[in-house]
Amino acid sequence: MPIRLDSASSDFEQSFVALLGGKREASQEVGDVVAAIIADVRTRGDDAVVELTNKFDHTHFTAADLRISPEEIDRASARVSDEVRAALQTAHDRVKAHHEKQLPTDHIYQDALGVTLGTRWTPVDAVGIYVPGGLATYPSTVIMGAVPAKLAGVGRIALAVPTPGGQISAVVLLAAKIAGVTEIYRIGGAQAIAALAYGTETVGRVDKIVGPGNAYVAAAKRQVFGQVGIDSIAGPSEVLVIADGSANPAWIAADLIAQAEHGGGAQSILVTTEKGLADAVEAEVDRQLSLLPRQDIAREGWDEFGAVITVASLDEAAALANRIASEHVELALDDPDVILPAIRHAGAIFLGHHTPEAIGDYVGGSNHVLPTARSARFASGLGVLDFMKRTSLLRCDPASLAALREAAVTLAEVEALDGHGRSISIRLNH
């Protein structure tokens, strides 16, 4: 059964802190295994990648098999139904339309002293996108990563996707084709991250790696950070639903189950002002779980990590939401705009009864690669700016340099960096 908390209880704070601190992340053992894999790939390149891929994915590949050929992409794409093809195109077009509005503009100006200052935006040269594969197929992740990268102007995009048993989803390949990605490798796990970060004979190294994955992928991204950039350390997925008496318990239950079925520590939390709604949602979750094909995964997630919290007011609900800082926050309210300004920490917010989190996973237009594990306190979801760099510009003429000389040289002397001061003064000596 999920945890049941009431903010009016005397032990609520202690119980809530325990909920926030619940361990859903990878163990130290995972980190040690990943470190060994990364070291092996760095040392042996393709040989290590092939050996590890064959071991974990139960395949019989050689280095020549690692990259999927354009012909294979075309053949697989042709097998996808028109209905699925149309859905992928809709997702692509909506995500592209939304992310186009994120494109930044250069800003250059001259201040009162005559100093020219500015900001210039340039794209990352090469990006690796990790697409999970195994228990499920995630063509939507291809679109969420590739579309903003393309819009940013990234010149090279490499896709890595595991192929258990040698099988790869035709829908994933079609999603890549629609998004304009042709460099695709049948590699998964920590070995894929290592290959992208350090390069092998077959896989060219990239400058940044994005995309979600399992505990081994997350640990690998953490360990290669600094050698390459990363979007975030993706932990188990999570949803927080804030609801009042206007909410439909069947709809809320469906949303909580949708998150729990991700497995791997995924967490679903309901915060509500109505005890009756809390009871009804719990009952409805049990009823709907029995109808779900993958009910074992969802039921385990709900029973182990789920929580139902009753509070006295929506203000109190918002305060708890900011402490939880969930990846997804649903405001199941007649008027979600009333509480929206109070929600400061969330990866993505879904407004109103007719905006389930799942719509954002696919065709809403916003990105579904979002901060997890309370990192929404300081991080944002994936977007165009994640594939761009901001460079500062500065230009002084003799007059503006002279105007700034005294303050700059004084600060250089304070820091005992005489050479800094001299590099300024020497330009003004006659």
Order of alpha helices (4+ residues) and beta strands (2+ residues): beta-alpha-alpha-alpha-alpha-alpha-beta-beta-beta-alpha-beta-alpha-beta-alpha-beta-alpha-beta-beta-alpha-beta-alpha-alpha-beta-alpha-beta-beta-alpha-beta-alpha-alpha
